[in-house]
Every structure is written in C-alpha cells, then in structure tokens.
Amino acid sequence: MSFHEKSNALMLGAIVLVYGAYFLIVLGLPVMSGTDIDVNARLVMSNGLMLGSVVALVAIAIIGHILITVLAPKDADKHDERDRLIEMRGDQRGGFVMAFGALCGMGLAMLAMPHFWIVNAILAGLVLGEIVKAVSKLIDYRRGV
C-alpha cells in the first residue's frame, strides 16, 4: 500500500467516524427517541458540534499522518503520474456529489426552510462528496488505474 493510499484510507475512516457521530447526535438521536426536532435548539447545539467535528478531524488527520510517515518514511515523498490521475478522478467524482449537495441546500433556502436544515444539507453534501472521492480513489488504487 502506498503512502497516498494509506492517507486516503485514513481520511475516509476519519470522515466516516467523525461525521457519522455528528449526524447521529444532531439528527439520529431525536429521531430514534421519537421526539420532534426543535430546529432552533438543534442549530445552536450543531454549531458547537460542527466546530468540534472539524477539530477532531484535523487532530485525527495529523496524528494519523505522523504515524503513517514514521512507519514508512521513504514512501512519504513519492508521487507519480498514477497518483495524480487517481487524485483527479476522485476529485471529479466527489465534485459531482458535492455540487448536488449544494443544489439541495440552495433548494432548501429557496423554500425558506429553517437554517438548521440548510446548513446540515450543505454539510451532508460536503461529507458525502468527500466519502465518494475517497472510496473512488481506493477503488482506483485497488484496480490499478
């Protein structure tokens, strides 16, 4: 496994873990408990959780990349044409999903939905775009593209 493939797998796991927990806390727990979602209270709570999720993601990325680099220091600086092609293809595929999420957020704004739903729709589009990008890259690395 190359450094870039390990890095991509690390980031995919971190994104799924951090934002899975975020969406479970913000949306899943109220739905599972059968209570209505108070969008104003949830917006205030989600603002703090959103900042915390960014900090957690950055911390996981830094620590994980340090560990990957320490375990295989010679691989850290290697780039080739294949890595660039896989990165470009992953960005393209993830970008389509991200654009769809942005359009959904714009649609919610045009329908005058509460800010809570707009913000979380945009965040979900960003997260899903990154997941599609990372999964696409992992598939391309495994297939040998």
N, C-alpha and C positions, 0 to 999 in steps of 0.2 A: 504494500500500500504506500503510495507516495505521500509526501507531506501535504500536498493540496487536497488529496482525497481524505486524509485523516482530519485536516482542518474543516473540510466541508461536512464530514460526519459529525464532528464535534459541534459545529454550529447548528446543524439540523437537530441534534439531540437537545441542545440548549434552548433553541427556539420552541420546540415542542414542549419541553418541560416547563419553561418559564411562562409562556403564553397559554399553555394548557391550564396551568394553575390560575393564571389571571382570569381567563374566561370562565373557569369553574367557579371561582369565588364571586365574580361580578354577575354572571348570568345563571350558572348552573345551580348554585345553592338555593336561590329564591324559587327557581322553577321546580326543583326536586322537593322543596318543602311545601309547595303548593300555595305560596303567598304571592300577592301581586308585587310587581317590581315598582317601587317608588323611584321614579326616574330622577328626581331632584336629589334625594339622599344618595342614590347609587352613583350619580355623577360626581358628587363630592368624594365619595369613597373611591371611585375608579380613578380619579385624578391622582390621588396618592399612590394607589396600586400601580398605575401606569409608570410613574416615576420610579417606583421601587422595582418594577419589572425591567426597566432599562438598566438600572444599576446592577441588578442581579445578572442580566445577560452579559453586560460588559465584564463583570467580575469572573463569570464562568469562562468567557472567551479568553481573557488574559491568562488566567491560571491554566486553562486547558492548552493554550498555545505554548506557554512556557514549558509545560510537561512534554508536549509533542516535540518541541525543539530540543529539550535536554535529552530525550530518549534517542533522537536521530538528528544530531546537529548538522551532518553533511547534507541531508536532504532539504533543509530549510530554504536554501537559496536557489534551488534548481527550478527553472522554468523552461518549458519547451513549447513548441507550436501546438501540441495536443492539449496542454493545459489552457492555453489561450482560446482554442476552439471550443473546448468544453465550457469554459467560463462564459464565452459569448453566447453559446446556445442556451445555457442555463439562464442567463440574464434575459434573453429574448422570451423564453417560455414563462419565466416568472413575471416579466413585464406585462404580458397579456393578462394574467390573473390580477396583477396589481391595478391595471387600468380598469378592469371590470369592477374591482372593489371601489375605486374612486368614482366611477359612474354610479354605482349603487349609493354611495354617500351623497353624491350630488342629487340623485333622485329623492333621497330622504329629505334633503334640505329643501328641495322644490315642493315637497309635500308638507313642509313646515312641521316635521316631526321634532320631538324634543332633542336637544343637543346630545343627550346620553346615547341615543340610538345612532345618530350621525357619526359621532366620534368613534363609537365601537364598531360601526360598519367599516369606516375607513381603516381602523386598526386591524380588523379582521382581514380586510383586503391586503394590507401590507404583510401581515403574518402569513396568510395563505400564499401570497406571491413568493415570499422567501422560502416557504416549505416546498413549493413546486420547483423553484430554482434549485434548491439543494438536492431534492430527490432526482431531478433531471440530471444533475451533474453526477450523482452517484451511479445512476444507470449508465450514463455515457462512459464513466471510468470503468465500470464492470464489463461493458460491452466492448471496450477497447476502441472507442471512436477517436 
